[in-house]
Amino acid sequence: MPTHFNLLLTLLFITISCADPTGTFELRSQKGLTDDTPNEIWGISLPPGFTYADDGDSVYAKWMCNLKARKSKSVYLYNGALKDNQHAQYCVLDIDIGKKDLIQCADAAMKLRADFLFENDRYSEIKFLATSGDEIAFQKWLNGVRWKEQGNKLVSYTVNKTIKDFKKEYTLFMDLVFAYCGTYSLSKQLNSVNDVNTMQPGDVFIQGGFPGHAVTVMAVAKNEAGKKIFLLSQGYMPAQDIHILKNYSNQDLSPWYSLSEIYPLYTPQWQFESGTLKRW
């Protein structure tokens, strides 16, 4: 597939990139799944003998584990309506997704990473690859660079603007990211994890394409024998609350997933094959 193509079509593709191509995963039974709601990711109970691990980027891992969960387990769309399928989530992250149909699957993964970097003043690391192949970076945005659609690519131009509200500028920049980036571009930006046993919090299972999907590894736990389990979060279409996924393949372990039981990785609304685990 060529790197550059018509961005009007790109936006259409992005809006369908999280569609379940089979429609089979949403219909699985809920029987046997736990029903407690944690206050934060750290509060999700572990199987006996397991402890949370902060392998890899421990700062990012701890940041994600400290994310709050809402008391309500309901997933709402960007427009305030309830999502039709209320069976995929274990709990819902207390993260504002705004009022636009922007934060879907890859967008949720990008938002988690970018929010972490923004809160830690690591502005120069907030950069993403657009579906057209062009890089858009927050540090350039702060320096007055803007991007617009022209033909089959994004072109940059400069504005004279004094930055007074960094949070507002970050929100505007990320709206641009959500509009022009998706699973196709994010799968190219991230680095492949060749050994799944090295999985760490923050890794992303991603299938880039039209449709495609992405879920984020929110936490990893392990026991003395070295067995690893992990939690997953997702956004979906239409734009909706980011939520922790249940595990229908192993209801006794849910919401945790076992590293020894993949691949394929069956999530409530997608199936990931070998080679789809990637890292920032």
HELIX and SHEET records of a PDB file:
HELIX    1   1 LEU A    7  THR A   15  1                                   9    
HELIX    2   2 PHE A   25  LEU A   27  5                                   3    
HELIX    3   3 ILE A   41  GLY A   43  5                                   3    
HELIX    4   4 SER A   58  CYS A   65  1                                   8    
HELIX    5   5 CYS A  105  GLU A  119  1                                  15    
HELIX    6   6 TYR A  123  GLU A  125  5                                   3    
HELIX    7   7 PHE A  138  LEU A  142  1                                   5    
HELIX    8   8 PHE A  166  TYR A  180  1                                  15    
HELIX    9   9 THR A  183  GLN A  189  1                                   7    
HELIX   10  10 VAL A  196  THR A  198  5                                   3    
HELIX   11  11 LEU A  259  GLU A  261  5                                   3    
SHEET    1   A 5 THR A  51  ALA A  53  0                                        
SHEET    2   A 5 HIS A 213  LYS A 222 -1                                        
SHEET    3   A 5 VAL A 204  GLN A 207 -1                                        
SHEET    4   A 5 LEU A 277  ARG A 279 -1                                        
SHEET    5   A 5 ASN A 191  SER A 192 -1                                        
SHEET    1   B 5 THR A  51  ALA A  53  0                                        
SHEET    2   B 5 HIS A 213  LYS A 222 -1                                        
SHEET    3   B 5 LYS A 228  GLN A 234 -1                                        
SHEET    4   B 5 HIS A 243  LEU A 245 -1                                        
SHEET    5   B 5 GLN A  89  VAL A  92 -1                                        
SHEET    1   C 4 THR A  51  ALA A  53  0                                        
SHEET    2   C 4 HIS A 213  LYS A 222 -1                                        
SHEET    3   C 4 LYS A 228  GLN A 234 -1                                        
SHEET    4   C 4 TYR A 257  SER A 258 -1                                        
SHEET    1   D 2 LYS A 127  LEU A 129  0                                        
SHEET    2   D 2 GLU A 135  ALA A 137 -1                                        
SHEET    1   E 2 VAL A 145  GLN A 150  0                                        
SHEET    2   E 2 LYS A 153  THR A 158 -1                                        
SHEET    1   F 2 LEU A 265  THR A 267  0                                        
SHEET    2   F 2 TRP A 270  PHE A 272 -1                                        
END                                                                             
